[in-house]
Amino acid sequence: MAAAVSNAISTLHRDFYGRGAGRTRTLIGADYVIVFLHDVYTPVERTLIEAGRWDQVGATRRAFQDAMRERFSTAVEEIVGRKVVAFLSQVHEDPAISLEAFMLERTDGDGDDRLTGAVETTTDTEAHVARPALR
């Protein structure tokens, strides 16, 4: 399930930004899904960051993530079979990391952590390949 979320969120980033994350890791708990996307910036964004324009890149990323809220949430809902009740998103300049957090509607069994799992996804421009996270 975590691999499917990683692939879905990374694919949305790739399809709408023109470039997906270099690596994606998803953690799923009883009432949350957290997606970490590493190496996220496009060449244009990296150029702006190097030119000291991080504020512009960060503002554009936040606006994009807000505009994508429904698409991201729907993708997660379809995979985990639960309603997303809150979406939080943050980007970090260096290292180049984006975090997408989804709070799920509570169910009677939320204390048992049955959904817990972690998967890293290595991506390239052609395809996504999911593999279990190494610990």
N, C-alpha and C positions, 0 to 999 in steps of 0.2 A: 504494500500500500504506500509506504514512504517513497519507494522508487517511482511509482506512478505520479505522486504529487510533485516530486522533483522534476520529472520529465515534463509534466503539464505546465508548471510555472516557468521553467527554463524555456520551453517552447513558446509560451506567450511573450516572454522577454525577447526571444530571438525574432519572432514574427513581427512584433511591433517596434522594436528598436533596430532591427536589422542585424543584431548580434546577441547571442545568448551568453550566459555565464560560462566561464572556463571550468568551473566545478560547482556542483550544487549538493547541499546536504539538507535532509529533511528529518526533523524530529517530530514524532507524533505521541501525544500523551492522552490522558483520559478526556480532557476538554480543550486541547489546543493542538495546533499544527504550526511549526516554525520552520521556515525555509531560509537557509543561508545560501546566498549566491556570491561566489568569489570571482574576482577578475571580471567585473561587470561593465566597465566603461568602453564606449566606442572609441575609435581613433579621434573623432572630432572632440569628444569629451576629454580624452587624455590631453589633447593639444590645449584645450581651454584650461585644464587644471595646471598644466606646466606653465601656462601664461599667467597664472595667479587668479584665474576666474572661477575658483571652486564655488563661490556663492551662486553664480549663474548655473553651473552644472547641477548643484544640489537643489536649487529651486525648480529647475526643469524636471529633474528626476522625481521630486515630490509631487509636482503637478501631474506627471505621467502616472505615477502610482495611484494617485487619487482618481484619475480618469479610468484606470484599469481595475478599480476596486471590485466592480460587479463581475468582470471576467475572471479575475483571480479567485474571488469567493465562490463563484459558480463551479469552477474547475475543482476546487477543494471539496465542495459539497457533493459533487457527482462521484468523486473517488471514495470519500470516507462515509458517505451516506448520512451525513448530519448537516444541519443548518449552521452556517457561519453567522455568529451574532456580532462579531467585532473584527475589524481588520486594521492592523497597525503596520506601518512600513517605515523603514529608515535606510538611509544610505550613508556610507562612511568614505571619506576621501582616500586615506592611505592607512591600512591596506584597502583596496577597492572591493568593499563588501556591501551587499544589500541584504536586508533582512525583511522578510514578509511573515507576519504573525497573524494567525487566525484563531480566534476564540470560538469554540463550538458550543452549540446549545447543549445544556446539561441533560443527562439522562439518568435514570435510576442507578446505573452501574458505573458512574463516573469515578468512583473511588478505587476501582480495580486495575486501572492502567492497562487494559487488554490491548489497546492500540499502540502501545509504546514500541518504537522502533527507530532506527537510524539508517539512512542509506546515503552514500555519496554517488553523484552522477558526474562522470567525466564527459564533457561535450566537445564536439568539434563543429565545424560549419555544416557538415553533412548529416550527422545523426547523433542521437543521444544513446549512450551505453550506460546502463545502471549496474552497479556492483555493490555488494554489501560493504559497509564501512569497516575498515580495519581497526581493531582495538588492541 
